[in-house]
């Protein structure tokens, strides 16, 4: 079984092989606004608080 440093080195090597694509993907994901619902007291309106 490989040690942690070997795994870290392998992951870093994969990242470097397509660094520009990964940066673009991350940029696109961050650009998409997340949904932040307004939490209402009425449970029938908003059940995501229980999630």
N, C-alpha and C positions, 0 to 999 in steps of 0.2 A: 504494500500500500504506500503510495507516495506521501511524503511529508507535506506540511502546510506550505512551505516556501516553494516547493515544486508546483503545487497547485496554483499558487499566486502567480508565479512566473508564467505558467501556461495561460492563465486568464489574461494577464497583461499582454502576452504575445498575440492572442486572438484579438484583443481590443486594438492593438497597433496595426493589425493587418487591414482593418477597414475603419480606421479612426474617423475619417470625415463622415462616413455614412452613420456611424453611431452618434456623433455629435449632432448631425441633422435630425436623426430620429428623436434624440433627447430634446432638442429645440422644439420640434413639432409637438411632442407630448406636453411640454411645459406651456406652450402657447394656447392649448385648449383649456378654457376655463372649467374649473370643477363646479359641480352643483352643490350649493350650500343652501339647503332649504331653510325657510323660516320655521322655527319650531313653534307650533301653536299648542295651546293648552287643550284643545279639543282632540282627543285621541282618534276620533273618526277621520279627522282631516289629515293628521300626520302620524304615521306609525313608524317612520324611520328612526325616531328617537329610541325605540326599543331594540333596534338592530345592534 
